[in-house]
Amino acid sequence: MRIATTLLAAVLLLSGCKIEAGTLTTTNYSISDVGVNSSRTRILDGNGEFECIDSVSGLCHFVLFTEDCKSTAQADSPQRHDQRDARACTARIVHAFSLKAGASKRVDHLPKGLQQCVDHQSTPTAPGCLHPTS
């Protein structure tokens, strides 16, 4: 089967078909064994499909954003732990929306460098949602 798939891909590439990789993100987690929160995102060529598979609250809250980062004086600090500490970043919200469990939404014309957060209780705050403290 692998040989057939490889040969088919080679034929498609030679015939001018372009096969591009996209981004697929699936998030599943349970809360105290009470229920499951699950969401899935597919992004290809700047077009995204966002899906709320299941949610204890009944809703998945998405925030899509990019970050504009500028270097700070901390960049020369020996106590710097990671590259993010050396940058002052401002989030630019691209789109924020909520979906009912079982629903999906398509969003087109997404910018490069897009990041996302999903929460099942309230709309996440960007960019802090990428590195929660609790």
Contacts in CASP RR format, 6 or more apart in sequence:
PFRMAT RR
TARGET T0000
AUTHOR 0000-0000-0000
METHOD contacts of the structure
MODEL  1
MRIATTLLAAVLLLSGCKIEAGTLTTTNYSISDVGVNSSRTRILDGNGEF
ECIDSVSGLCHFVLFTEDCKSTAQADSPQRHDQRDARACTARIVHAFSLK
AGASKRVDHLPKGLQQCVDHQSTPTAPGCLHPTS
9 19 0 8 1.000
12 19 0 8 1.000
13 19 0 8 1.000
20 44 0 8 1.000
20 45 0 8 1.000
22 42 0 8 1.000
22 43 0 8 1.000
22 44 0 8 1.000
22 45 0 8 1.000
23 41 0 8 1.000
23 42 0 8 1.000
23 43 0 8 1.000
23 44 0 8 1.000
24 40 0 8 1.000
24 41 0 8 1.000
24 42 0 8 1.000
25 40 0 8 1.000
25 41 0 8 1.000
25 116 0 8 1.000
26 38 0 8 1.000
26 39 0 8 1.000
26 40 0 8 1.000
26 41 0 8 1.000
27 37 0 8 1.000
27 38 0 8 1.000
27 39 0 8 1.000
27 40 0 8 1.000
27 118 0 8 1.000
28 36 0 8 1.000
28 37 0 8 1.000
28 38 0 8 1.000
29 36 0 8 1.000
29 37 0 8 1.000
29 38 0 8 1.000
30 36 0 8 1.000
30 37 0 8 1.000
31 37 0 8 1.000
31 56 0 8 1.000
34 56 0 8 1.000
35 56 0 8 1.000
36 54 0 8 1.000
36 56 0 8 1.000
37 54 0 8 1.000
37 55 0 8 1.000
37 56 0 8 1.000
37 60 0 8 1.000
37 120 0 8 1.000
38 52 0 8 1.000
38 53 0 8 1.000
38 54 0 8 1.000
38 55 0 8 1.000
39 50 0 8 1.000
39 51 0 8 1.000
39 52 0 8 1.000
39 53 0 8 1.000
39 55 0 8 1.000
39 60 0 8 1.000
39 62 0 8 1.000
39 118 0 8 1.000
40 50 0 8 1.000
40 51 0 8 1.000
40 53 0 8 1.000
41 48 0 8 1.000
41 49 0 8 1.000
41 50 0 8 1.000
41 51 0 8 1.000
41 116 0 8 1.000
42 48 0 8 1.000
42 49 0 8 1.000
43 49 0 8 1.000
43 110 0 8 1.000
43 114 0 8 1.000
46 108 0 8 1.000
46 109 0 8 1.000
46 110 0 8 1.000
46 111 0 8 1.000
46 112 0 8 1.000
46 114 0 8 1.000
47 106 0 8 1.000
47 107 0 8 1.000
47 108 0 8 1.000
47 109 0 8 1.000
47 110 0 8 1.000
48 106 0 8 1.000
48 107 0 8 1.000
48 108 0 8 1.000
48 110 0 8 1.000
49 104 0 8 1.000
49 105 0 8 1.000
49 106 0 8 1.000
50 62 0 8 1.000
50 97 0 8 1.000
50 99 0 8 1.000
50 104 0 8 1.000
50 105 0 8 1.000
50 106 0 8 1.000
50 107 0 8 1.000
51 99 0 8 1.000
51 102 0 8 1.000
51 103 0 8 1.000
51 104 0 8 1.000
51 105 0 8 1.000
52 58 0 8 1.000
52 59 0 8 1.000
52 60 0 8 1.000
52 99 0 8 1.000
52 100 0 8 1.000
52 101 0 8 1.000
52 102 0 8 1.000
52 103 0 8 1.000
52 104 0 8 1.000
53 101 0 8 1.000
53 102 0 8 1.000
54 101 0 8 1.000
54 102 0 8 1.000
55 101 0 8 1.000
55 120 0 8 1.000
56 120 0 8 1.000
57 120 0 8 1.000
57 121 0 8 1.000
58 100 0 8 1.000
58 101 0 8 1.000
58 120 0 8 1.000
59 98 0 8 1.000
59 99 0 8 1.000
59 100 0 8 1.000
59 101 0 8 1.000
59 120 0 8 1.000
60 98 0 8 1.000
60 99 0 8 1.000
60 101 0 8 1.000
60 118 0 8 1.000
60 119 0 8 1.000
60 120 0 8 1.000
61 96 0 8 1.000
61 97 0 8 1.000
61 98 0 8 1.000
61 118 0 8 1.000
61 119 0 8 1.000
61 120 0 8 1.000
61 121 0 8 1.000
61 122 0 8 1.000
61 123 0 8 1.000
61 124 0 8 1.000
62 95 0 8 1.000
62 96 0 8 1.000
62 97 0 8 1.000
62 98 0 8 1.000
62 99 0 8 1.000
62 116 0 8 1.000
62 117 0 8 1.000
62 118 0 8 1.000
63 93 0 8 1.000
63 95 0 8 1.000
63 96 0 8 1.000
63 116 0 8 1.000
63 117 0 8 1.000
63 123 0 8 1.000
63 124 0 8 1.000
63 125 0 8 1.000
63 126 0 8 1.000
63 129 0 8 1.000
64 93 0 8 1.000
64 94 0 8 1.000
64 95 0 8 1.000
64 96 0 8 1.000
64 107 0 8 1.000
64 110 0 8 1.000
64 114 0 8 1.000
64 115 0 8 1.000
64 116 0 8 1.000
65 91 0 8 1.000
65 92 0 8 1.000
65 93 0 8 1.000
65 94 0 8 1.000
65 114 0 8 1.000
65 115 0 8 1.000
65 116 0 8 1.000
65 126 0 8 1.000
65 127 0 8 1.000
66 91 0 8 1.000
66 92 0 8 1.000
66 94 0 8 1.000
66 111 0 8 1.000
66 113 0 8 1.000
66 114 0 8 1.000
66 115 0 8 1.000
67 89 0 8 1.000
67 90 0 8 1.000
67 91 0 8 1.000
67 92 0 8 1.000
67 115 0 8 1.000
67 127 0 8 1.000
68 89 0 8 1.000
68 90 0 8 1.000
68 92 0 8 1.000
69 87 0 8 1.000
69 88 0 8 1.000
69 89 0 8 1.000
69 90 0 8 1.000
70 87 0 8 1.000
70 88 0 8 1.000
70 89 0 8 1.000
71 86 0 8 1.000
71 87 0 8 1.000
71 88 0 8 1.000
72 86 0 8 1.000
72 87 0 8 1.000
72 88 0 8 1.000
74 80 0 8 1.000
74 85 0 8 1.000
74 86 0 8 1.000
75 86 0 8 1.000
75 87 0 8 1.000
77 86 0 8 1.000
80 86 0 8 1.000
84 131 0 8 1.000
89 127 0 8 1.000
91 126 0 8 1.000
91 127 0 8 1.000
91 128 0 8 1.000
93 126 0 8 1.000
94 110 0 8 1.000
94 111 0 8 1.000
94 114 0 8 1.000
95 107 0 8 1.000
96 123 0 8 1.000
97 105 0 8 1.000
98 123 0 8 1.000
99 105 0 8 1.000
115 126 0 8 1.000
115 127 0 8 1.000
115 130 0 8 1.000
117 124 0 8 1.000
117 126 0 8 1.000
117 128 0 8 1.000
117 129 0 8 1.000
117 130 0 8 1.000
118 124 0 8 1.000
119 129 0 8 1.000
END
